């Protein structure tokens, strides 16, 4: 996802809806997402951008954007736990 799309998505993200679905632990622990889970076992968040364009975003990317801002071009945001 390009930085431009990431920023647009951030404007639509609602931290008050996302973070309560995360089991927050210590900084060096996994923080499992407890909302929607894909068939591959990863947390997913449905986002709407612009005129009703919907897409699914990984919960780990949503967490990054809410915590650090847009994802820089060329950076691949992964999660460490692989749970």
Secondary structure as UniProt FT lines:
FT   HELIX           3..12
FT   HELIX           15..18
FT   HELIX           19..21
FT   TURN            27..28
FT   TURN            39..40
FT   STRAND          43..49
FT   TURN            50..52
FT   STRAND          53..58
FT   HELIX           59..68
FT   TURN            73..74
//
